[in-house]
């Protein structure tokens, strides 16, 4: 069984306001990503920073927190995998700032995970750790890396059976690769709203 993990504890420093709370139509960005992901996987774990405020989420959503602050995505991956129910063997892991996520992309990544501990999208030769399927078997290796203060997720890929999927293999299910379109700036946010046919007040600098 495959679940989903959404990481939303980043600092959002370039955006200027918390990405998880940004409006995207009638939802916040986090609510939208959880809803879209929930059409293909269950359960969903949301990983937030300690003390971080979150929008209302479906009652079945599992909420957990980073064990330590400022440890990057690997800390969130560890927290998310630890929070998965015991009957869930793997999870598609994403950030909360991909509101154009295509569920068919997620489904295809899950299909490609057979026989691997991690299946990760590769963009221009670089792995994209928050567009990937991770099995529970990767958890002890993530914990070992964190204990060694090795915080790069790429170190995890070399420790377990990892399949790298070039984007050319994913265009059949997501022609514009919208699933990989994470939003870091106000300009990214405005462009994504336009692509979705939505309008909203984009945060401005004080």
Buried (B, 14 or more C-beta within 10 A) or exposed (E): EBBBBBBBBBEBEEBBEBBBBBBBBEBBBBBBBBBBBBEBBEBBBBBBBEEBEBBEBEEEBBEBBBBEEEBBBBBBBBBBBBBBEEEBEBBBBBBBBBBBBBBBBBBBBBEBBEEBBBBBBBEEEEBBBBBBBBBBBBBEBBBEBBEEEEBEBEBBBEBBEBBBBEBEEBEEBBEEBBBBBBBBEBEBBBBBBEEBEEEEEBBEEE
